[in-house]
């Protein structure tokens, strides 16, 4: 399985969030750009990064929503959303279809997860491997985004 590269079209998806509401990439891109994040609750880098994603969701809410897709299923995603108090959309990819479309895989001993800033036209800007971000500015990922 090959992970999508910068410049590739972002596969559209509609997934249910932790509150049972469907969210789609197409709807998010209707507001401008989006940050799509695949994460797992047993990924240490993801665990450190979700506070960064939350700051971004707050600062850039009007034109760049954060769509965080859990690789752990709907029950775990809902529990994470409730426990963490984050303001971004926590979506569950129950069947793994969306993750596979982006080239993300989960196996018993390994999780590949990452973040993709996506232009308003639906193009992947670049892939960002999870690590503790050194900055709280979305402009480090997406130079054309403006804070609210």
C-alpha positions in Angstrom: 0.0 0.0 0.0 1.4 3.4 -1.0 0.8 6.5 1.0 -0.5 9.4 -1.0 2.0 12.1 -2.1 1.8 15.9 -2.2 0.0 17.1 -5.3 -2.4 14.1 -5.4 -6.1 14.6 -5.3 -7.5 14.0 -1.8 -10.0 11.2 -1.7 -13.4 12.5 -0.6 -15.1 10.8 2.4 -18.1 11.0 4.6 -17.7 9.7 8.1 -19.6 9.9 11.3 -18.2 12.1 14.2 -18.3 11.2 17.9 -21.8 12.8 18.2 -23.2 10.7 15.3 -23.2 13.6 12.8 -21.9 12.9 9.3 -18.9 15.0 8.2 -17.4 15.1 4.7 -14.2 16.4 3.2 -16.2 18.0 0.5 -18.2 20.0 3.0 -15.1 21.0 4.9 -13.4 22.2 1.7 -16.4 24.3 0.9 -15.2 26.6 3.7 -11.6 26.8 2.3 -8.8 24.4 3.2 -8.8 21.5 5.6 -6.4 19.5 7.7 -7.1 15.8 7.6 -5.4 13.8 10.4 -5.4 10.0 10.8 -4.5 9.0 14.4 -4.5 6.1 16.7 -5.0 6.2 20.5 -1.9 4.0 21.0 0.4 6.2 18.9 2.6 8.3 21.2 3.2 11.0 18.6 -0.5 11.3 17.9 -1.1 11.6 21.7 1.2 14.6 21.8 -0.1 16.1 18.6 -3.8 16.3 19.4 -3.4 19.5 21.5 -1.7 21.1 18.5 -4.6 20.1 16.3 -7.0 21.5 18.8 -5.2 24.9 18.9 -5.3 24.9 15.1 -9.0 24.1 15.1 -9.7 27.0 17.4 -7.5 29.5 15.6 -8.5 28.6 12.0 -12.0 27.4 12.5 -13.6 29.7 9.9 -11.6 28.6 6.9 -9.7 25.5 7.8 -11.4 22.8 9.8 -9.5 19.9 11.3 -10.9 16.5 10.5 -9.3 13.9 12.8 -10.0 10.3 11.7 -9.6 7.6 14.4 -8.1 4.3 13.3 -9.5 2.8 16.5 -13.3 2.6 15.7 -16.3 4.5 16.7 -16.5 3.6 20.4 -12.9 4.5 21.1 -13.2 7.7 19.0 -16.3 8.8 20.9 -14.5 8.1 24.2 -11.4 10.1 23.1 -13.6 13.0 22.1 -15.5 13.0 25.4 -12.4 12.6 27.5 -10.1 15.0 25.7 -12.6 17.9 25.3 -11.1 18.8 21.9 -13.0 21.1 19.6 -12.1 19.5 16.2 -14.2 16.8 14.5 -13.3 13.3 15.7 -14.4 10.9 13.0 -14.5 7.1 13.0 -13.3 5.1 10.0 -15.0 1.9 11.1 -14.3 -0.2 8.0 -10.9 1.4 7.3 -12.0 2.4 3.8 -10.9 6.0 4.1 -7.6 5.2 5.7 -6.8 2.7 2.9 -7.7 5.4 0.3 -5.0 7.6 1.8 -2.5 4.8 2.1 -2.8 4.5 5.9 -2.5 1.1 7.4 -2.9 -0.4 10.8 -1.5 -3.8 11.8 -1.0 -5.5 15.1 2.4 -4.1 15.6 2.4 -0.9 13.7 0.4 2.2 13.0 1.1 4.6 10.1 -0.6 7.8 10.7 -0.1 11.3 9.4 -1.6 14.7 8.7 -2.5 16.2 5.3 -3.1 19.8 4.7 -5.5 20.0 1.7 -6.2 23.0 -0.5 -9.7 24.2 -1.2 -9.5 22.5 -4.6 -8.9 19.2 -2.9 -5.2 18.7 -3.5 -2.9 17.3 -0.9 -0.4 20.0 0.0 2.1 17.8 1.7 2.3 14.9 4.1 3.3 15.6 7.7 4.4 12.7 9.8 3.2 13.0 13.4 5.6 14.3 15.9 5.4 16.9 18.7 4.9 20.1 16.7 7.3 22.9 17.5 4.8 25.6 16.6 1.1 26.2 17.1 0.8 28.0 13.8 -1.2 26.4 11.0 0.8 28.6 8.6 3.7 26.2 9.2 1.7 23.6 7.4 -0.5 25.7 5.2 0.9 29.2 4.4 -2.3 30.5 2.8 -4.5 29.9 5.9 -5.4 32.9 8.0 -6.3 32.8 11.7 -9.7 33.9 12.9 
